[in-house]
């Protein structure tokens, strides 16, 4: 007996029919969109100023409608922090994301660059442990920056030539080698940079030191928006991040060296067959990436400090940025830095106040929630290419 065509349709398993309708893929997307929408509404209209700690709507400053000045200030904190993140993560993106070199010593290069710049500025100013911005000239900030970038570029080049050049494409071996280098560098920093630290100033395990911004950045700028004044030093940090992004884009997409780097990553054998010495090109790229790490360390230590333990923090930050943005994408590094900065700054300010330091303790969790959401729907990152 022949089964009617319509009956065959209804006889299919329910799960198969749901999958055919696209419901399985739509449900998590709708849930993720709803979560993002709720977060935006919470910041804009739902949050209340502090009245009673423990209320799920209670935050430090209330919603953006209640306190627009705090909202603008938090937004500026997020964007300027994203500029710093991009400087550090762009070096990691260049080495790991573009060249596919697993450089787990990225954080130790950051740490060493910050301490080198600190020592140079101490010698130039002679001001002792604490250098006031009013005592620092532009040259006394620029020269430590250049020395740190140059020395870390040479150190990174030595690592690439001595240890990583012969292990191209062997990810596990590269990871183990660079982890060993990272541990050695961190131990040497502890051994050789303890003498300027006054008692009680230790952070992340000790030896926290700071550079001074040039004196002309030590002022507030009136933004003419809801009576908000903002630090010129942090705006300078953002400008440096934008400048690095433009310079890297011009180098990678408008110069022969940049085109060779991208071609060598896509097809190394064909690039070498054309008579191009790909090893020299990769060495240049690795040195540039290491120099960018040192630049980020100088900028951060001028805004805050550099200390033992931050190598792991900034390695993790860079890894999260590259994963979110997509490996090998400069635009992805910028987008990942911006999203990381926004989530970090707004979670610190707008997480519900349930006790002492609640926001500081739980805000890092949301950056990993961001990474999980991106990977769930786009495993190659926002601007990464599928394998």
N, C-alpha and C positions, 0 to 999 in steps of 0.2 A: 504494500500500500504506500502510495506517495505522500510524503509529509508536506502540508502546505508551506509555502515560502515564509509566510509571516510567522508561523509557529516555530520555525527554525531560529528566527531572530530572537524570540522570547525565551527559547530554550538555552541560549548561551549563558555561561556563568555570570552572575551579577558583577563580580570583580572585573571581568574582561570588558563588560559593557561600560563600567565606570571609567576604566582606563581608556577606552576608545573615546569617551566624551571629553577626556582631558581633565577630569575632576581631581585625580590624584596629584597632578602637577599644579593645579590651580590652588588647592587648599593651603599648602605651605607658603605659596607666594602671597596669598591674601592675608595669612596670619602674619608674615613678616612685614607686609605693608601696613597692617593694622598696628603692629608694635611700633614701627617708625612714626606713624601718624599720632599715636598716643604720646610718644616722647615729645614730639613737637608741640602738641596741645598742652602737655604738662608744663613745658617751659613757658609757653606764651600766655596761657590763661588759667590753668588749674592750680599751680603752686601758690601757696600762701606764705606771707612773712612769718617769721618765728613767733609763735605764741606759746605753744606747749610742745616740747620735744616728745616725739613718739607718734604724732599725727602723720599719716602717710603723705599729706599734702604740705607739710611744714618744711620750708627750706630757709636758707640763710637770708635771702633777699626778696623772696616772693616771685611772682610771675613777671614776665617782661612788660605786661600792661601795668602792673603795680609799681615796678621800678625799672623803667626803660634805661636809665643810666647804668645800672648794674648789668643789664643785658648787653649793652654796647661794650662795656668794659670787658665782660667775659668773652664776647665775640672777638675783640681785639687780642685778648690773651691767646685765644685759640689760633688765630691767623698768624700771629707773630711766632708762637711756638711751632706752628707748622713750617714756617720759614727755617727755623733751626733744625727741625726734624729732616727737612728736605736736604739741607747741606750735608748732614751726617749720612742719611740714607741714600743719597745720590751716589756717593762713593761705593756703598755696598751694592747698589743696583748696577753700577757699572762693572764691578768685579764679579759679583755672584749672578746677578740677573742677566747681564749681557754676555759676559765672557764664560759663564758657567763654571767659575772657579769657586769652590766651597771655602770661603775665607772666614773661619771661625775666630781668627785673630783680629777681626775688625774692631772689637771693643778695646783690645789692648793697644792698638794703634791710636785710638781715641784717647785713651788714658795717657799714653806716653807723650802725645802731642800737646796735651794740656799742661803737663808738667814742664816740658821743654820751654814752652812759651812763658810760663810763670817764672822760670829761672832767668830767662833773658830779660824780662821786664824788671825783675828784682835787681839785676845788675845795672840796668839803665837808670832806674829811678832811685835806688838806694833807700827806699822808704820802709823797709822791713816787711813783716808778714802782711800787714794790712795796707794796701795802697788805695788812697782816696782818688776818685776820678778827677778831682780838681788838680791833683798833682801829676796827672798823666797827659802828655801831649799826644797829638795824632801819631807822630813818628814813633813814640814810645809804645804805641799799641800796634802799629802796622809792622814794625820791624820784628817783634816777637811772633806775629802772625806769619810773616814770610819765612823766618827761621824755622818755625815749627813745621810749616808746610813742606819746606825743602828737605828738612832732616827726616821727616816721616815718609816723604816720597822716596828718598834714597833707601831708607830702611825697608819699606815695602817692596821696592825693586829688588833688594838683596834677597828677601824672602821668596819672591817669585822666581828669581833666577836660580837660587841654590836649592829650593825645595819643591816648588810647584811646577816649574817648567817641564820636568820629566814625568809628571803625573797627570798630564792633561787628560780629562775625561774619566779619571778614577776618583769618583766622589768620596768614597769612604777613606781612601788613603789621604786625600787632601784634607778632609775633615780632621783626621787624627793628627796629622802633622801640624795644622794650624792651631788645634787645641793645645798641643804641647808648647808651641811658641807662645800662645796666649798666657799659659800658666807661668812660663819662664819670665816673660816681660812683666807680668803683674808682681811676681816675687821681687824682681829687680827694682821695680818702682818703690815697693815697700822698703827695700834695703837702702836706697839711695836718696829718697826724698822725705826724711822724717824731721829734718832739723828746723824747719820754719813754723812748725805747728805749735801754738800755745796750748796750754793745758785746758781741757774742756771744749775744744773746738772740733773734736773728732766726729766724723759722719761717714756712713757706709763703711765703717771699719777703721777709720782714722785718716790722718794726713789730708784733710780738706783744705785746699788753697784756692784763692781767687785772684783773677786779674782785674785791672781797673780799665773801664772804658775811657776813651778820650774825654777830657773835661767838657768839651762843647756838647756832648750828648747828655750831660747830667742836668737835665731840666725837663719840665713837663710842657706838652704842647696842647693848647686849647683847641679842641676839635669843633667847637661851635655847635655841638649836638648834645642837648640835655645837660649842659654844664659839665661835660666829660673832658677831663684833661688826662693826657696819656704820656707815658715815658718815651722820650725821643730815642733812648738807647734801644728799647724794644722795637720801635719803628725802624731803627737802623738795622736791627737783626733781620727784620722782614725784608728790607731792601737788599741786604746781602744775599738772602735766599733767592729772591727774584733774579738778582744779577747772576748767581751761579746757574740757575735754570736756563737763562737766556744764553749764557756762554757755553754750557754743555750742549744745548740744542744746535747752536751754530757750529760747534766743533764736530758733532756726530753727523749732522745732516747737510752741512755746507762746506766741509773740507774733505780732501782726499783721504787723510788719515782716518777720519770718522767713517767714511764709506768703506774703507778697507776693513776696519774693525767689524762693522756690521756684516760685510760679506764673508769675512773669515769665520764669524760665528755661525752663519747659515751653511756655508760649505767650505770647510777649511782646506780640503784637498784641492778643490778647483782653484781657490785663491792662491795657494802655493804653486799650482801648475802654471799660473799666469806670470810667475817670476817674482811674486811679492813675498818678502821676508815677513811672514806672519808672526814670528816670534818677537821681532823688534816692535811690531805694532801692538801686540798684546802686552809687552813689557811697558810701553808708554801708557797704555790704558790702566794698567795696574798701579803705576806710579801716580797717575792723576787721581785715581780712586783713593789711594792712601793720603794724598795731599788734601783732598776734600774732607776726609775724616779729621785730620789735624785742624783744618779750618773750623769745622763744627765744634771741636773741643775748645778752641780759643774763644769762639763766640759764646758758648755755654758757660765757660769758666769766667768770662767777663760779666755775664748776667747773673750767674749763681756761683758755683764752685766746681772743682774737679777733685775727686777723691777715690781711694781704693774701693772697689765694688761697683763703680759706675761702668766699668768695662762690660760687665754682664748686662747691665740695664740697657746700655745703648746698643749693644749687639742685638738684644731682644727687640728693642724699639725698631731698629733698622729692618730686622727680619719681618716683623709684623707689617711695616710699611710696604716692603717689596711684595709680600704675599697678597696684601689687599690690592695693591695697584697692578700687579702682574709683573712677572720676571722679564727683564730686558726692555721695559717701557719707561722712558723718561717722563712722559705724561702720567703714567701710572704711579710713579714715585711721587709726583706732585699731588695727584689725587689722593693717594694713600696717606701722605703727610697731612693734608688738609682734613680728611675724615678723622684721622687719629687725633689731631689737635682739637677738633670740634668736640669729639666724644669725651676726650680727657678733660678739657676745660669746663664744659657744661655739666659733666657728671660731678666734678668737684664742687661746683657752685649750687647745682639744683637737685642733687640727691636729697631725699628726705632726711631731716635731722632727727636721728633716733638716739643719739648719745654723743659723747666727746669724740671728735675726729672721725665721725662716721663716714663723711664724704671722702676724706683722704684714704681711708682704708679700703673702701669698696669701689671707688672709681676705676682703678686699673682693671677690674673684672670686665667692665663694659667694653674696653678696647678689644678684649678677646671675644666678647659676644659679637662685636662688629666683624672681626675676622671670620668667625664661624658663619655668620649670615652671608658674607660675600662668598666664601668657599662653598656653601651649600647650594648656591644658585649659579655661581660662575667659578668653577674650580681653578681656572687659569688666571684668576684675578680680573679686575675691572677692565684693564687694557692689555692684558697678556694674550699671547697667541696660543691656540690649542696645540698640543703636542702632535 
